[in-house]
Amino acid sequence: MIKKGDKVKILSGKDKKKDGEVIEIDRQNNRAKVKGINIVKKHVKATKEKKGGIISKENFINISNLSIFDKKKVKTKEVKK
């Protein structure tokens, strides 16, 4: 089970074979946000408090496209070979 803070590897999509940390999970829709993965541009309208413009942010990715990635396990497998 994937939880917030886990290191994951992307299995499919435009960011395939990249890895990152889970920052948010939406259990109802089986989706997760991964830091630095699936970056999208969002147009924001200016308000009195905030300046408008185009911002980049992470978007949700389906949990089925993620796999838990542990660097310690990868290193031990390489040593055994």
C-alpha positions as CSV (number, residue, x, y, z in Angstrom):
1,M,0.0,0.0,0.0
2,I,1.4,3.4,-1.0
3,K,1.4,6.1,1.7
4,K,2.3,9.7,1.9
5,G,6.1,10.1,2.1
6,D,6.9,6.8,0.3
7,K,9.5,6.8,-2.5
8,V,7.8,5.5,-5.7
9,K,8.9,4.8,-9.3
10,I,6.6,5.7,-12.2
11,L,5.7,2.7,-14.4
12,S,3.9,4.4,-17.3
13,G,3.2,7.8,-18.8
14,K,5.3,10.8,-19.9
15,D,7.5,10.5,-16.7
16,K,8.2,6.7,-17.1
17,K,11.2,5.4,-15.1
18,K,11.4,8.5,-12.9
19,D,11.1,8.4,-9.2
20,G,9.9,10.7,-6.5
21,E,8.1,11.1,-3.1
22,V,4.4,10.9,-2.6
23,I,3.1,14.3,-1.3
24,E,-0.7,13.7,-1.4
25,I,-3.1,10.8,-1.9
26,D,-6.7,10.7,-3.0
27,R,-8.0,7.3,-1.9
28,Q,-11.5,7.7,-3.4
29,N,-10.2,8.1,-6.9
30,N,-7.1,6.0,-6.5
31,R,-4.7,8.8,-7.3
32,A,-1.5,10.3,-5.9
33,K,0.6,13.4,-6.3
34,V,4.3,12.7,-6.6
35,K,6.9,15.5,-6.1
36,G,8.3,16.7,-9.4
37,I,6.2,14.3,-11.5
38,N,3.3,15.0,-13.9
39,I,4.0,18.8,-14.0
40,V,1.2,20.8,-15.6
41,K,0.8,24.5,-16.4
42,K,-2.2,26.3,-14.7
43,H,-3.4,29.8,-15.6
44,V,-4.3,31.8,-12.5
45,K,-6.4,34.9,-12.6
46,A,-5.1,37.9,-10.6
47,T,-6.8,38.9,-7.4
48,K,-6.1,41.6,-4.8
49,E,-4.0,39.2,-2.7
50,K,-2.2,37.2,-5.5
51,K,-0.5,38.0,-8.7
52,G,-1.9,36.2,-11.8
53,G,0.0,34.3,-14.4
54,I,1.0,30.8,-15.4
55,I,2.2,28.5,-12.6
56,S,3.6,25.0,-12.8
57,K,2.4,22.4,-10.3
58,E,2.1,18.6,-9.8
59,N,-1.0,16.9,-10.9
60,F,-2.5,13.5,-9.8
61,I,-1.3,10.2,-11.3
62,N,-3.2,6.9,-11.0
63,I,-1.8,4.7,-8.2
64,S,-1.7,1.7,-10.6
65,N,1.1,3.5,-12.5
66,L,3.3,3.7,-9.3
67,S,5.4,1.1,-7.6
68,I,7.2,1.4,-4.3
69,F,10.9,2.2,-4.8
70,D,13.4,1.5,-2.0
71,K,17.1,2.4,-2.8
72,K,18.4,0.0,-0.1
73,K,16.8,-3.0,-1.9
74,V,18.1,-1.9,-5.3
75,K,21.7,-1.7,-4.0
76,T,21.5,-5.1,-2.3
77,K,20.2,-6.7,-5.5
78,E,23.1,-5.2,-7.6
79,V,25.7,-6.5,-5.1
80,K,24.3,-10.1,-5.2
81,K,24.6,-10.2,-9.1
